[in-house]
Amino acid sequence: MMCRALALGACDRVLGLGSTQIADGPGPDAPPSCPAIGTPPRFSAVIHQQAMDPCNSYSISDATGLATGECDPTGPAIVGSDGTLVPITLNHPLSTAIESIELSPRSNDIWAYQVDTTGTVAVYAQQDAATWAQVETPFSFPDNSAQISPPAFTATGRRVLVVAATSSGLFEAYEDSGTWEQRQILLPSGVTPLTSAGIYLSPDGLRMIFPAQVVIDDPDPTLQYGLVYADRADASALFGAPVLLSGVPRLDDGSPDLAYPFMTEDCGHLYVRALDQILYFNLSY
């Protein structure tokens, strides 16, 4: 059960949940389905626990069911359905340090942002049960600290979002006729992505989620931390206006604790790292 080592009241204070229910168990009986583009998904405030261990960059391959994360203390690991961790090895160049990893939704390939003097996005293919080897470096990025999204696979090529610490912004890298291009995603004033808390892009490239600090005028300006959602009708188009996700806790105490969002392709589950665990919310109907 979630908050095994914490009193329920402590969880309420940290996540601002009030009388939120805590539960482990299956989601709704009806098959989940994403709402139409332009309508943000809504999530139930009931919290479920996936793993007791703190893992960044938790992601699932829709094609294979494999789940991986950058976990403490194992490092890169396979995360079992029962929350167990199996350490894995990424055979990356010795001169590089891996900043973040994401699992491909279409295979067991792992995409990594790794740093030498600058950043490079590399693709690792599984060699055996616990070993992945570098097979491709699609593009470089001039930032020595960044997080990447899982890759999207679209009609025009692959796409990856990058939230950069040094460059202080949100960027999209995309294939165009076999060549990778990059563009900055401009956000409204008052929405600032957190640069070390992960970012999500859906496999079709149409939906993104990222942790951010948001200035809300209601009626006086207040600063909140939460998960921000935006979508678009076509993967080559610009994203629409970002909004805070409904049903997911928002924090106003200056200490953001919701990080590394990952949503399943059907929008049925939203996973986050919070309270040093992997927790998830079910789509609300």
Secondary structure, 3 states (H helix, E strand, C coil): CCCCCCCHHHHHHHHCCCCCCECCCCCCCCCCCCCCCCCCCEECCCEEEEECCCEEEEEECCCCCCEEEEECCCEEEEECCCCCEEECEEECCCCCEEEEEEECCCCCCEEEEEECCCEEEEEEEEEECCEEEEEEEEEEECCCCEEECCCEEECCEEEEEEEECCCCEEEEEEEECCEEEEEECCCCCCEEECCCCCCEECCCCCEEEEEEEEEEECCCEEEEEEEEEEECCCCCCCCCCCEECECCCCECCCCCCCEEEEECCCCCEEEEEECCEEEEEEECC
